[in-house]
C-alpha cells in the first residue's frame, strides 16, 4: 500500500447526479481543476444500484449535466407517459453518466476521477482495490456531493425482521424471478413501491394477486405540469394554478383541496387526506393503474414477516410461504437538515428547487465559479431540505419561488438560466411571443406576490 499526495482546486466527494452536475457547470464557467472520488465503480451514484425498471420522474430533457443532452427531446406518443417528454431508464442514465465523465469532464484535462475509493475525511481517501491512501490539498474547497445521498432498497436492508424461509426480496429482484409466486406483497408507500406495482400490472399480473402495504397515503406531483420545451405553456399554466390556490386558501387543508381540484397534486385514494409528500411525479394514467389494486393494508409499518403472518404496528395480516414479499421502503430521500451550502473551504450540495437535483447543483457550480463572497453565494443559494409531509410542499414551494425572484434580479444568472439545459424553464424568452404562454406567465406573475404572502401565513399557523 502506497501513500500519494495530490493537489487540486476542488475535491468533490461523490460522482452521482449532484457531483457530476456541479463539476460540469464549474469547469464550464471557470478554469478550475477538480478531483472526484466515489466509492462505486462508475459515475452515476445511486443509479448504479437502481432497480431494472426504474425511470426518471422528470423528463430526460432537463436531467444530467448541462453540457451533454440526455435523450432526444421526444414526446411519448403511447403508454402511461403519452403526451409528455421521454424519461430515461436507469440503464440509459448509467451509460449517460459514463459518457459525461469520459467525453466532458475527463476530456477537459482538468478533472481526475478516482472510483472505488472511500473518502475518510480531512482531504484523504483510500482505494478499495489497492489500499493506497491519497492525501489531497484542495486550494478552494472540499465539495460534499453525498450530503443528500438517497437510500435505496438494494443497499439498505429492511428495518423489520424476516423469519427464516420467508420469501422477501428488495425491489431490484422483482425483474429477475424465474418462477411465479402465489402472490405479491409490496411493502412501501412511496414512489419505489408504486413503480413495483406498475411493473407488475404492466406485465399482466392480475391486481387480485397484489397486496400493497401502505403506512401512509402520498401526494404526487402531476407530471403533465412539469414539462419544459414546447410544453412550457402547460408548465406555466400549472404554476399559475398553484399560485392562485396558494393566494386564496384559508388553511393548509383548503390549500391541498384546491391543489387537488386543480390537478396539481394527485393521490391514489381520493377518500384519504395524504400525510406524505416526497416530491415524486406521476401521470394520471399511472394513478388510474395504481387504483386497480384493491388489496391495500393500512396498519402502519411492518415490524416482522413470519411464515404465515405479517406483524404491523397496528395489527396483523395473514401471508403464505408462497407469497413473494417485495421490499420497497428504504426511505429514499435523505432527511438531513438544511445547512448553509457554502462555508470556508467547504461546499455541501443541496436542493433549492425540490426534486431537481441536476439543476440545483449546476446552479451552485455556476455561482461558485462567478462569486467570491460566501455570504453572497449563500444568499443566492438558499438550502431547501428534502420533503416528507404536505407542509413541506408549502415550505419548499415558498423557498423556491423566493429564490427564483433572487435569480431574476442577477443579470448573469438570469442569462445562465435561460440557456441552462437542466433548467426546466429554459428558452422562456424565445417563446414569449406565443399567446398561450404569455397569458399563463402573466397569470403566474400576478398571483405570485399574494401567494408568497399567504404561504407565510399558512406556515405560521401550522
Secondary structure by P-SEA (a helix, b strand, c coil): cbbbbbbccbbbccccaaaaaaaaaaaaaccccbbbbbcccccccccccccccccccccccccccccccccccccccccccccccccccaaaaaaaaaaaaaccccccccbbbbcccccccccbbbbccccbbbbbbccccccccccbbbbcccccccccccccccccccccccccccccccbbbbbcccaaaaaaaaaaaaaccccccbbbbccbbbbbccccccccccaaaaaaaaaaaaaaaaaccccaaaaaaaaaaacccccccccccccccccccccaaaaaaaacccccccccccccccccbbbcccbbbbbcccbbbbbccccccccccccccccccbbbbbbccccaaaaaaaaaaaaaaccccaaaaaaabbbbcccccaaaaaaaaaaaaaaaaaaaacaaaaaaaaccccccccccccccccaaaaaaaaaaaaacaaaaaaaaaaaaac
